[in-house]
Amino acid sequence: MDINTGIAALAVGLLLNHGQPVAYLTDRAVQQASTTYRGEGKTDARDVFIIADQARIRRDVSMLRTGDDIALDLRLLTARRLDVVHDRTRQINRLRAQLWSSPLRWRGPWT
């Protein structure tokens, strides 16, 4: 796999829970390896072939494993914090848009 987050996390979780090994190559490693294979264009089938071949040949490929509880909790907390920051930014941007669209524009303390 060259993706281990998002929708791919479901496939990774299912494979790991059933005891299947999952090799992970970074996107950069896949791009570098793709230059050594014949053919042009970037397709999902070609990427799958390259990843499978590299996982078979290379010895430095990292294998994904289930995360420890602390790392999972930190990832959840970080994602929650990011959601809160994005919500706050949206609120501020909406307020600014309302202020700038009103007939009596507030110029701020600097004017």
Backbone atoms as SQL, in Angstrom:
CREATE TABLE atoms (id INTEGER PRIMARY KEY, chain TEXT, resi INTEGER, resn TEXT, atom TEXT, x REAL, y REAL, z REAL);
INSERT INTO atoms VALUES
  (1, 'A', 1, 'MET', 'N', 0.840, -1.168, 0.000),
  (2, 'A', 1, 'MET', 'CA', 0.000, 0.000, 0.000),
  (3, 'A', 1, 'MET', 'C', 0.892, 1.240, 0.000),
  (4, 'A', 2, 'ASP', 'N', 0.387, 2.290, -0.626),
  (5, 'A', 2, 'ASP', 'CA', 1.106, 3.557, -0.565),
  (6, 'A', 2, 'ASP', 'C', 0.290, 4.604, 0.175),
  (7, 'A', 3, 'ILE', 'N', -0.846, 4.209, 0.712),
  (8, 'A', 3, 'ILE', 'CA', -1.684, 5.092, 1.528),
  (9, 'A', 3, 'ILE', 'C', -2.062, 4.311, 2.777),
  (10, 'A', 4, 'ASN', 'N', -1.946, 4.940, 3.928),
  (11, 'A', 4, 'ASN', 'CA', -2.318, 4.236, 5.157),
  (12, 'A', 4, 'ASN', 'C', -3.313, 5.017, 5.995),
  (13, 'A', 5, 'THR', 'N', -3.931, 6.042, 5.405),
  (14, 'A', 5, 'THR', 'CA', -4.927, 6.835, 6.134),
  (15, 'A', 5, 'THR', 'C', -6.204, 6.896, 5.312),
  (16, 'A', 6, 'GLY', 'N', -7.228, 7.505, 5.888),
  (17, 'A', 6, 'GLY', 'CA', -8.480, 7.671, 5.169),
  (18, 'A', 6, 'GLY', 'C', -9.178, 6.350, 4.941),
  (19, 'A', 7, 'ILE', 'N', -9.729, 6.178, 3.743),
  (20, 'A', 7, 'ILE', 'CA', -10.483, 4.969, 3.432),
  (21, 'A', 7, 'ILE', 'C', -9.586, 3.738, 3.396),
  (22, 'A', 8, 'ALA', 'N', -8.296, 3.931, 3.089),
  (23, 'A', 8, 'ALA', 'CA', -7.372, 2.800, 3.060),
  (24, 'A', 8, 'ALA', 'C', -7.163, 2.226, 4.458),
  (25, 'A', 9, 'ALA', 'N', -7.403, 3.033, 5.499),
  (26, 'A', 9, 'ALA', 'CA', -7.243, 2.549, 6.876),
  (27, 'A', 9, 'ALA', 'C', -8.203, 1.400, 7.169),
  (28, 'A', 10, 'LEU', 'N', -9.370, 1.406, 6.535),
  (29, 'A', 10, 'LEU', 'CA', -10.323, 0.306, 6.720),
  (30, 'A', 10, 'LEU', 'C', -9.741, -0.989, 6.175),
  (31, 'A', 11, 'ALA', 'N', -9.188, -0.939, 4.973),
  (32, 'A', 11, 'ALA', 'CA', -8.576, -2.138, 4.385),
  (33, 'A', 11, 'ALA', 'C', -7.384, -2.597, 5.214),
  (34, 'A', 12, 'VAL', 'N', -6.564, -1.655, 5.662),
  (35, 'A', 12, 'VAL', 'CA', -5.406, -1.999, 6.488),
  (36, 'A', 12, 'VAL', 'C', -5.869, -2.663, 7.787),
  (37, 'A', 13, 'GLY', 'N', -6.874, -2.063, 8.424),
  (38, 'A', 13, 'GLY', 'CA', -7.396, -2.635, 9.668),
  (39, 'A', 13, 'GLY', 'C', -7.947, -4.039, 9.486),
  (40, 'A', 14, 'LEU', 'N', -8.686, -4.253, 8.415),
  (41, 'A', 14, 'LEU', 'CA', -9.231, -5.591, 8.156),
  (42, 'A', 14, 'LEU', 'C', -8.127, -6.608, 7.915),
  (43, 'A', 15, 'LEU', 'N', -7.148, -6.231, 7.111),
  (44, 'A', 15, 'LEU', 'CA', -6.046, -7.157, 6.838),
  (45, 'A', 15, 'LEU', 'C', -5.253, -7.474, 8.097),
  (46, 'A', 16, 'LEU', 'N', -4.942, -6.454, 8.882),
  (47, 'A', 16, 'LEU', 'CA', -4.161, -6.688, 10.104),
  (48, 'A', 16, 'LEU', 'C', -4.934, -7.503, 11.124),
  (49, 'A', 17, 'ASN', 'N', -6.243, -7.273, 11.240),
  (50, 'A', 17, 'ASN', 'CA', -7.056, -8.049, 12.193),
  (51, 'A', 17, 'ASN', 'C', -7.180, -9.510, 11.786),
  (52, 'A', 18, 'HIS', 'N', -6.985, -9.795, 10.516),
  (53, 'A', 18, 'HIS', 'CA', -7.036, -11.184, 10.050),
  (54, 'A', 18, 'HIS', 'C', -5.647, -11.789, 9.906),
  (55, 'A', 19, 'GLY', 'N', -4.652, -11.121, 10.466),
  (56, 'A', 19, 'GLY', 'CA', -3.297, -11.678, 10.506),
  (57, 'A', 19, 'GLY', 'C', -2.543, -11.609, 9.188),
  (58, 'A', 20, 'GLN', 'N', -2.976, -10.786, 8.255),
  (59, 'A', 20, 'GLN', 'CA', -2.300, -10.659, 6.966),
  (60, 'A', 20, 'GLN', 'C', -1.227, -9.573, 7.059),
  (61, 'A', 21, 'PRO', 'N', -0.047, -9.830, 6.515),
  (62, 'A', 21, 'PRO', 'CA', 0.991, -8.797, 6.517),
  (63, 'A', 21, 'PRO', 'C', 0.666, -7.704, 5.500),
  (64, 'A', 22, 'VAL', 'N', 0.954, -6.459, 5.859),
  (65, 'A', 22, 'VAL', 'CA', 0.704, -5.323, 4.977),
  (66, 'A', 22, 'VAL', 'C', 2.001, -4.533, 4.856),
  (67, 'A', 23, 'ALA', 'N', 2.530, -4.464, 3.639),
  (68, 'A', 23, 'ALA', 'CA', 3.746, -3.698, 3.374),
  (69, 'A', 23, 'ALA', 'C', 3.355, -2.272, 3.030),
  (70, 'A', 24, 'TYR', 'N', 4.189, -1.323, 3.449),
  (71, 'A', 24, 'TYR', 'CA', 3.910, 0.086, 3.188),
  (72, 'A', 24, 'TYR', 'C', 5.115, 0.736, 2.538),
  (73, 'A', 25, 'LEU', 'N', 4.897, 1.336, 1.386),
  (74, 'A', 25, 'LEU', 'CA', 5.911, 2.135, 0.708),
  (75, 'A', 25, 'LEU', 'C', 5.399, 3.560, 0.631),
  (76, 'A', 26, 'THR', 'N', 6.277, 4.509, 0.868),
  (77, 'A', 26, 'THR', 'CA', 5.873, 5.902, 0.766),
  (78, 'A', 26, 'THR', 'C', 5.595, 6.235, -0.698),
  (79, 'A', 27, 'ASP', 'N', 4.845, 7.295, -0.909),
  (80, 'A', 27, 'ASP', 'CA', 4.517, 7.718, -2.261),
  (81, 'A', 27, 'ASP', 'C', 5.775, 8.066, -3.037),
  (82, 'A', 28, 'ARG', 'N', 6.730, 8.668, -2.357),
  (83, 'A', 28, 'ARG', 'CA', 8.005, 9.025, -2.998),
  (84, 'A', 28, 'ARG', 'C', 8.751, 7.772, -3.449),
  (85, 'A', 29, 'ALA', 'N', 8.749, 6.735, -2.624),
  (86, 'A', 29, 'ALA', 'CA', 9.426, 5.495, -3.005),
  (87, 'A', 29, 'ALA', 'C', 8.754, 4.859, -4.217),
  (88, 'A', 30, 'VAL', 'N', 7.434, 4.928, -4.279),
  (89, 'A', 30, 'VAL', 'CA', 6.706, 4.381, -5.427),
  (90, 'A', 30, 'VAL', 'C', 7.041, 5.183, -6.685),
  (91, 'A', 31, 'GLN', 'N', 7.094, 6.507, -6.561),
  (92, 'A', 31, 'GLN', 'CA', 7.423, 7.341, -7.721),
  (93, 'A', 31, 'GLN', 'C', 8.833, 7.064, -8.224),
  (94, 'A', 32, 'GLN', 'N', 9.781, 6.926, -7.304),
  (95, 'A', 32, 'GLN', 'CA', 11.152, 6.646, -7.716),
  (96, 'A', 32, 'GLN', 'C', 11.263, 5.274, -8.356),
  (97, 'A', 33, 'ALA', 'N', 10.578, 4.305, -7.799),
  (98, 'A', 33, 'ALA', 'CA', 10.631, 2.953, -8.352),
  (99, 'A', 33, 'ALA', 'C', 9.934, 2.883, -9.703),
  (100, 'A', 34, 'SER', 'N', 8.918, 3.700, -9.919),
  (101, 'A', 34, 'SER', 'CA', 8.169, 3.631, -11.176),
  (102, 'A', 34, 'SER', 'C', 9.014, 4.051, -12.375),
  (103, 'A', 35, 'THR', 'N', 10.087, 4.794, -12.134),
  (104, 'A', 35, 'THR', 'CA', 10.940, 5.201, -13.249),
  (105, 'A', 35, 'THR', 'C', 11.724, 4.025, -13.817),
  (106, 'A', 36, 'THR', 'N', 11.895, 2.963, -13.050),
  (107, 'A', 36, 'THR', 'CA', 12.662, 1.810, -13.519),
  (108, 'A', 36, 'THR', 'C', 11.801, 0.794, -14.251),
  (109, 'A', 37, 'TYR', 'N', 10.483, 0.977, -14.243),
  (110, 'A', 37, 'TYR', 'CA', 9.583, 0.041, -14.917),
  (111, 'A', 37, 'TYR', 'C', 9.184, 0.611, -16.270),
  (112, 'A', 38, 'ARG', 'N', 9.027, -0.267, -17.249),
  (113, 'A', 38, 'ARG', 'CA', 8.630, 0.170, -18.575),
  (114, 'A', 38, 'ARG', 'C', 7.167, 0.586, -18.579),
  (115, 'A', 39, 'GLY', 'N', 6.831, 1.408, -19.552),
  (116, 'A', 39, 'GLY', 'CA', 5.456, 1.862, -19.693),
  (117, 'A', 39, 'GLY', 'C', 5.344, 3.313, -19.286),
  (118, 'A', 40, 'GLU', 'N', 4.349, 3.942, -19.825),
  (119, 'A', 40, 'GLU', 'CA', 4.130, 5.349, -19.529),
  (120, 'A', 40, 'GLU', 'C', 2.773, 5.522, -18.871),
  (121, 'A', 41, 'GLY', 'N', 2.618, 6.663, -18.264),
  (122, 'A', 41, 'GLY', 'CA', 1.344, 6.964, -17.625),
  (123, 'A', 41, 'GLY', 'C', 1.296, 6.427, -16.211),
  (124, 'A', 42, 'LYS', 'N', 0.413, 7.013, -15.452),
  (125, 'A', 42, 'LYS', 'CA', 0.241, 6.598, -14.069),
  (126, 'A', 42, 'LYS', 'C', -1.160, 6.031, -13.926),
  (127, 'A', 43, 'THR', 'N', -1.233, 4.762, -13.642),
  (128, 'A', 43, 'THR', 'CA', -2.522, 4.126, -13.414),
  (129, 'A', 43, 'THR', 'C', -2.479, 3.407, -12.077),
  (130, 'A', 44, 'ASP', 'N', -3.648, 3.133, -11.532),
  (131, 'A', 44, 'ASP', 'CA', -3.708, 2.413, -10.263),
  (132, 'A', 44, 'ASP', 'C', -3.166, 0.996, -10.414),
  (133, 'A', 45, 'ALA', 'N', -3.459, 0.362, -11.552),
  (134, 'A', 45, 'ALA', 'CA', -2.972, -0.998, -11.767),
  (135, 'A', 45, 'ALA', 'C', -1.450, -1.034, -11.820),
  (136, 'A', 46, 'ARG', 'N', -0.869, -0.041, -12.451),
  (137, 'A', 46, 'ARG', 'CA', 0.590, 0.030, -12.533),
  (138, 'A', 46, 'ARG', 'C', 1.185, 0.268, -11.143),
  (139, 'A', 47, 'ASP', 'N', 0.569, 1.171, -10.370),
  (140, 'A', 47, 'ASP', 'CA', 1.044, 1.423, -9.009),
  (141, 'A', 47, 'ASP', 'C', 0.968, 0.166, -8.154),
  (142, 'A', 48, 'VAL', 'N', -0.112, -0.587, -8.280),
  (143, 'A', 48, 'VAL', 'CA', -0.268, -1.828, -7.505),
  (144, 'A', 48, 'VAL', 'C', 0.833, -2.818, -7.876),
  (145, 'A', 49, 'PHE', 'N', 1.100, -2.935, -9.171),
  (146, 'A', 49, 'PHE', 'CA', 2.161, -3.842, -9.613),
  (147, 'A', 49, 'PHE', 'C', 3.509, -3.420, -9.044),
  (148, 'A', 50, 'ILE', 'N', 3.801, -2.130, -9.100),
  (149, 'A', 50, 'ILE', 'CA', 5.086, -1.614, -8.607),
  (150, 'A', 50, 'ILE', 'C', 5.213, -1.847, -7.107),
  (151, 'A', 51, 'ILE', 'N', 4.156, -1.550, -6.365),
  (152, 'A', 51, 'ILE', 'CA', 4.198, -1.743, -4.907),
  (153, 'A', 51, 'ILE', 'C', 4.401, -3.212, -4.568),
  (154, 'A', 52, 'ALA', 'N', 3.666, -4.099, -5.231),
  (155, 'A', 52, 'ALA', 'CA', 3.799, -5.534, -4.955),
  (156, 'A', 52, 'ALA', 'C', 5.202, -6.023, -5.310),
  (157, 'A', 53, 'ASP', 'N', 5.727, -5.574, -6.435),
  (158, 'A', 53, 'ASP', 'CA', 7.057, -6.001, -6.847),
  (159, 'A', 53, 'ASP', 'C', 8.118, -5.464, -5.894),
  (160, 'A', 54, 'GLN', 'N', 7.996, -4.216, -5.483),
  (161, 'A', 54, 'GLN', 'CA', 8.963, -3.634, -4.553),
  (162, 'A', 54, 'GLN', 'C', 8.884, -4.316, -3.183),
  (163, 'A', 55, 'ALA', 'N', 7.692, -4.652, -2.736),
  (164, 'A', 55, 'ALA', 'CA', 7.552, -5.354, -1.451),
  (165, 'A', 55, 'ALA', 'C', 8.175, -6.742, -1.515),
  (166, 'A', 56, 'ARG', 'N', 8.138, -7.345, -2.689),
  (167, 'A', 56, 'ARG', 'CA', 8.742, -8.666, -2.867),
  (168, 'A', 56, 'ARG', 'C', 10.262, -8.588, -2.938),
  (169, 'A', 57, 'ILE', 'N', 10.780, -7.561, -3.600),
  (170, 'A', 57, 'ILE', 'CA', 12.222, -7.468, -3.859),
  (171, 'A', 57, 'ILE', 'C', 12.980, -6.825, -2.699),
  (172, 'A', 58, 'ARG', 'N', 12.489, -5.697, -2.226),
  (173, 'A', 58, 'ARG', 'CA', 13.238, -4.906, -1.249),
  (174, 'A', 58, 'ARG', 'C', 13.146, -5.494, 0.149),
  (175, 'A', 59, 'ARG', 'N', 14.191, -5.274, 0.913),
  (176, 'A', 59, 'ARG', 'CA', 14.225, -5.744, 2.309),
  (177, 'A', 59, 'ARG', 'C', 13.962, -4.607, 3.294),
  (178, 'A', 60, 'ASP', 'N', 13.977, -3.358, 2.817),
  (179, 'A', 60, 'ASP', 'CA', 13.789, -2.220, 3.714),
  (180, 'A', 60, 'ASP', 'C', 12.351, -1.708, 3.741),
  (181, 'A', 61, 'VAL', 'N', 11.421, -2.483, 3.211),
  (182, 'A', 61, 'VAL', 'CA', 10.018, -2.080, 3.202),
  (183, 'A', 61, 'VAL', 'C', 9.454, -2.237, 4.604),
  (184, 'A', 62, 'SER', 'N', 8.804, -1.188, 5.089),
  (185, 'A', 62, 'SER', 'CA', 8.241, -1.269, 6.434),
  (186, 'A', 62, 'SER', 'C', 6.900, -1.992, 6.387),
  (187, 'A', 63, 'MET', 'N', 6.690, -2.804, 7.371),
  (188, 'A', 63, 'MET', 'CA', 5.435, -3.534, 7.497),
  (189, 'A', 63, 'MET', 'C', 4.552, -2.790, 8.481),
  (190, 'A', 64, 'LEU', 'N', 3.295, -2.614, 8.121),
  (191, 'A', 64, 'LEU', 'CA', 2.365, -1.949, 9.026),
  (192, 'A', 64, 'LEU', 'C', 1.950, -2.912, 10.127),
  (193, 'A', 65, 'ARG', 'N', 1.746, -2.368, 11.285),
  (194, 'A', 65, 'ARG', 'CA', 1.281, -3.170, 12.421),
  (195, 'A', 65, 'ARG', 'C', 0.275, -2.345, 13.195),
  (196, 'A', 66, 'THR', 'N', -0.467, -2.989, 14.046),
  (197, 'A', 66, 'THR', 'CA', -1.457, -2.260, 14.819),
  (198, 'A', 66, 'THR', 'C', -0.756, -1.285, 15.749),
  (199, 'A', 67, 'GLY', 'N', -1.318, -0.102, 15.874),
  (200, 'A', 67, 'GLY', 'CA', -0.712, 0.934, 16.697),
  (201, 'A', 67, 'GLY', 'C', -0.963, 0.712, 18.173),
  (202, 'A', 68, 'ASP', 'N', -0.088, 1.263, 18.984),
  (203, 'A', 68, 'ASP', 'CA', -0.319, 1.185, 20.415),
  (204, 'A', 68, 'ASP', 'C', -1.381, 2.208, 20.802),
  (205, 'A', 69, 'ASP', 'N', -1.972, 2.020, 21.952),
  (206, 'A', 69, 'ASP', 'CA', -3.109, 2.840, 22.379),
  (207, 'A', 69, 'ASP', 'C', -2.751, 4.311, 22.545),
  (208, 'A', 70, 'ILE', 'N', -1.558, 4.610, 23.020),
  (209, 'A', 70, 'ILE', 'CA', -1.165, 6.006, 23.229),
  (210, 'A', 70, 'ILE', 'C', -1.080, 6.743, 21.897),
  (211, 'A', 71, 'ALA', 'N', -0.474, 6.111, 20.894),
  (212, 'A', 71, 'ALA', 'CA', -0.369, 6.747, 19.577),
  (213, 'A', 71, 'ALA', 'C', -1.745, 6.969, 18.971),
  (214, 'A', 72, 'LEU', 'N', -2.643, 6.009, 19.130),
  (215, 'A', 72, 'LEU', 'CA', -3.997, 6.165, 18.601),
  (216, 'A', 72, 'LEU', 'C', -4.738, 7.294, 19.308),
  (217, 'A', 73, 'ASP', 'N', -4.590, 7.377, 20.629),
  (218, 'A', 73, 'ASP', 'CA', -5.244, 8.453, 21.373),
  (219, 'A', 73, 'ASP', 'C', -4.700, 9.822, 20.971),
  (220, 'A', 74, 'LEU', 'N', -3.391, 9.910, 20.805),
  (221, 'A', 74, 'LEU', 'CA', -2.790, 11.173, 20.370),
  (222, 'A', 74, 'LEU', 'C', -3.266, 11.573, 18.981),
  (223, 'A', 75, 'ARG', 'N', -3.395, 10.604, 18.086),
  (224, 'A', 75, 'ARG', 'CA', -3.888, 10.898, 16.743),
  (225, 'A', 75, 'ARG', 'C', -5.325, 11.409, 16.790),
  (226, 'A', 76, 'LEU', 'N', -6.154, 10.793, 17.640),
  (227, 'A', 76, 'LEU', 'CA', -7.539, 11.246, 17.780),
  (228, 'A', 76, 'LEU', 'C', -7.620, 12.649, 18.366),
  (229, 'A', 77, 'LEU', 'N', -6.816, 12.911, 19.393),
  (230, 'A', 77, 'LEU', 'CA', -6.824, 14.232, 20.007),
  (231, 'A', 77, 'LEU', 'C', -6.318, 15.306, 19.043),
  (232, 'A', 78, 'THR', 'N', -5.297, 14.975, 18.284),
  (233, 'A', 78, 'THR', 'CA', -4.766, 15.923, 17.307),
  (234, 'A', 78, 'THR', 'C', -5.795, 16.221, 16.225),
  (235, 'A', 79, 'ALA', 'N', -6.479, 15.194, 15.760),
  (236, 'A', 79, 'ALA', 'CA', -7.519, 15.394, 14.741),
  (237, 'A', 79, 'ALA', 'C', -8.655, 16.231, 15.303),
  (238, 'A', 80, 'ARG', 'N', -9.029, 16.011, 16.554),
  (239, 'A', 80, 'ARG', 'CA', -10.098, 16.793, 17.185),
  (240, 'A', 80, 'ARG', 'C', -9.678, 18.250, 17.311),
  (241, 'A', 81, 'ARG', 'N', -8.458, 18.487, 17.714),
  (242, 'A', 81, 'ARG', 'CA', -7.952, 19.857, 17.840),
  (243, 'A', 81, 'ARG', 'C', -7.952, 20.553, 16.488),
  (244, 'A', 82, 'LEU', 'N', -7.560, 19.850, 15.446),
  (245, 'A', 82, 'LEU', 'CA', -7.558, 20.418, 14.105),
  (246, 'A', 82, 'LEU', 'C', -8.980, 20.774, 13.656),
  (247, 'A', 83, 'ASP', 'N', -9.947, 19.920, 13.985),
  (248, 'A', 83, 'ASP', 'CA', -11.348, 20.221, 13.663),
  (249, 'A', 83, 'ASP', 'C', -11.815, 21.489, 14.372),
  (250, 'A', 84, 'VAL', 'N', -11.444, 21.638, 15.638),
  (251, 'A', 84, 'VAL', 'CA', -11.843, 22.826, 16.403),
  (252, 'A', 84, 'VAL', 'C', -11.219, 24.080, 15.789),
  (253, 'A', 85, 'VAL', 'N', -9.961, 23.996, 15.403),
  (254, 'A', 85, 'VAL', 'CA', -9.286, 25.149, 14.787),
  (255, 'A', 85, 'VAL', 'C', -9.963, 25.521, 13.476),
  (256, 'A', 86, 'HIS', 'N', -10.301, 24.528, 12.656),
  (257, 'A', 86, 'HIS', 'CA', -10.976, 24.805, 11.383),
  (258, 'A', 86, 'HIS', 'C', -12.361, 25.413, 11.599),
  (259, 'A', 87, 'ASP', 'N', -13.095, 24.911, 12.595),
  (260, 'A', 87, 'ASP', 'CA', -14.405, 25.483, 12.907),
  (261, 'A', 87, 'ASP', 'C', -14.283, 26.934, 13.335),
  (262, 'A', 88, 'ARG', 'N', -13.313, 27.221, 14.170),
  (263, 'A', 88, 'ARG', 'CA', -13.104, 28.593, 14.641),
  (264, 'A', 88, 'ARG', 'C', -12.722, 29.517, 13.481),
  (265, 'A', 89, 'THR', 'N', -11.880, 29.050, 12.587),
  (266, 'A', 89, 'THR', 'CA', -11.498, 29.847, 11.424),
  (267, 'A', 89, 'THR', 'C', -12.705, 30.137, 10.546),
  (268, 'A', 90, 'ARG', 'N', -13.567, 29.141, 10.343),
  (269, 'A', 90, 'ARG', 'CA', -14.793, 29.363, 9.561),
  (270, 'A', 90, 'ARG', 'C', -15.691, 30.398, 10.219),
  (271, 'A', 91, 'GLN', 'N', -15.828, 30.333, 11.541),
  (272, 'A', 91, 'GLN', 'CA', -16.655, 31.310, 12.258),
  (273, 'A', 91, 'GLN', 'C', -16.109, 32.721, 12.082),
  (274, 'A', 92, 'ILE', 'N', -14.820, 32.871, 12.210),
  (275, 'A', 92, 'ILE', 'CA', -14.199, 34.197, 12.057),
  (276, 'A', 92, 'ILE', 'C', -14.389, 34.708, 10.637),
  (277, 'A', 93, 'ASN', 'N', -14.201, 33.843, 9.657),
  (278, 'A', 93, 'ASN', 'CA', -14.375, 34.263, 8.268),
  (279, 'A', 93, 'ASN', 'C', -15.811, 34.648, 7.966),
  (280, 'A', 94, 'ARG', 'N', -16.776, 33.933, 8.522),
  (281, 'A', 94, 'ARG', 'CA', -18.189, 34.308, 8.336),
  (282, 'A', 94, 'ARG', 'C', -18.484, 35.661, 8.974),
  (283, 'A', 95, 'LEU', 'N', -17.970, 35.882, 10.163),
  (284, 'A', 95, 'LEU', 'CA', -18.177, 37.156, 10.846),
  (285, 'A', 95, 'LEU', 'C', -17.557, 38.299, 10.048),
  (286, 'A', 96, 'ARG', 'N', -16.359, 38.098, 9.540),
  (287, 'A', 96, 'ARG', 'CA', -15.724, 39.130, 8.713),
  (288, 'A', 96, 'ARG', 'C', -16.545, 39.409, 7.452),
  (289, 'A', 97, 'ALA', 'N', -17.060, 38.363, 6.827),
  (290, 'A', 97, 'ALA', 'CA', -17.867, 38.543, 5.617),
  (291, 'A', 97, 'ALA', 'C', -19.130, 39.328, 5.932),
  (292, 'A', 98, 'GLN', 'N', -19.756, 39.045, 7.068),
  (293, 'A', 98, 'GLN', 'CA', -20.955, 39.789, 7.455),
  (294, 'A', 98, 'GLN', 'C', -20.622, 41.246, 7.748),
  (295, 'A', 99, 'LEU', 'N', -19.514, 41.492, 8.424),
  (296, 'A', 99, 'LEU', 'CA', -19.132, 42.862, 8.738),
  (297, 'A', 99, 'LEU', 'C', -18.824, 43.654, 7.472),
  (298, 'A', 100, 'TRP', 'N', -18.162, 43.045, 6.529),
  (299, 'A', 100, 'TRP', 'CA', -17.797, 43.756, 5.303),
  (300, 'A', 100, 'TRP', 'C', -18.982, 43.929, 4.358),
  (301, 'A', 101, 'SER', 'N', -20.024, 43.126, 4.509),
  (302, 'A', 101, 'SER', 'CA', -21.179, 43.264, 3.625),
  (303, 'A', 101, 'SER', 'C', -22.246, 44.201, 4.195),
  (304, 'A', 102, 'SER', 'N', -22.110, 44.613, 5.448),
  (305, 'A', 102, 'SER', 'CA', -23.114, 45.491, 6.052),
  (306, 'A', 102, 'SER', 'C', -22.960, 46.914, 5.509),
  (307, 'A', 103, 'PRO', 'N', -24.060, 47.702, 5.499),
  (308, 'A', 103, 'PRO', 'CA', -23.988, 49.061, 4.978),
  (309, 'A', 103, 'PRO', 'C', -23.071, 49.961, 5.808),
  (310, 'A', 104, 'LEU', 'N', -23.056, 49.762, 7.094),
  (311, 'A', 104, 'LEU', 'CA', -22.174, 50.556, 7.964),
  (312, 'A', 104, 'LEU', 'C', -20.932, 49.712, 8.251),
  (313, 'A', 105, 'ARG', 'N', -19.981, 49.842, 7.402),
  (314, 'A', 105, 'ARG', 'CA', -18.780, 49.009, 7.561),
  (315, 'A', 105, 'ARG', 'C', -17.958, 49.470, 8.741),
  (316, 'A', 106, 'TRP', 'N', -17.598, 48.509, 9.530),
  (317, 'A', 106, 'TRP', 'CA', -16.733, 48.776, 10.672),
  (318, 'A', 106, 'TRP', 'C', -15.313, 48.791, 10.152),
  (319, 'A', 107, 'ARG', 'N', -14.603, 49.850, 10.387),
  (320, 'A', 107, 'ARG', 'CA', -13.262, 50.009, 9.841),
  (321, 'A', 107, 'ARG', 'C', -12.177, 49.463, 10.766),
  (322, 'A', 108, 'GLY', 'N', -12.531, 49.178, 11.962),
  (323, 'A', 108, 'GLY', 'CA', -11.552, 48.637, 12.898),
  (324, 'A', 108, 'GLY', 'C', -10.906, 49.741, 13.708),
  (325, 'A', 109, 'PRO', 'N', -10.145, 49.386, 14.730),
  (326, 'A', 109, 'PRO', 'CA', -9.546, 50.375, 15.640),
  (327, 'A', 109, 'PRO', 'C', -8.408, 51.150, 14.981),
  (328, 'A', 110, 'TRP', 'N', -7.896, 50.694, 13.854),
  (329, 'A', 110, 'TRP', 'CA', -6.758, 51.343, 13.226),
  (330, 'A', 110, 'TRP', 'C', -7.131, 52.546, 12.368),
  (331, 'A', 111, 'THR', 'N', -8.423, 52.816, 12.166),
  (332, 'A', 111, 'THR', 'CA', -8.827, 53.979, 11.360),
  (333, 'A', 111, 'THR', 'C', -9.373, 55.084, 12.234);
